Amino acid sequence: MESRLGADKVRPGRDVLDRIAEIVPPGVNLSALEAGYAPAVVTENSLHRRSA
């Protein structure tokens, strides 16, 4: 458990975020349980990228 301390401070770079979006595009449901759920980070363009 202690090994996770500070994990909230990790910020992936644009290259990592772009690669993740290539593998699983924003808005894609990976599970039937997610069907119909559209979080703000997917529906609001201003939230697609974190500011530096």
Secondary structure as UniProt FT lines:
FT   HELIX           2..4
FT   TURN            5..6
FT   HELIX           7..9
FT   HELIX           14..23
FT   TURN            26..27
FT   HELIX           32..34
FT   TURN            35..36
FT   HELIX           40..43
FT   HELIX           45..47
//
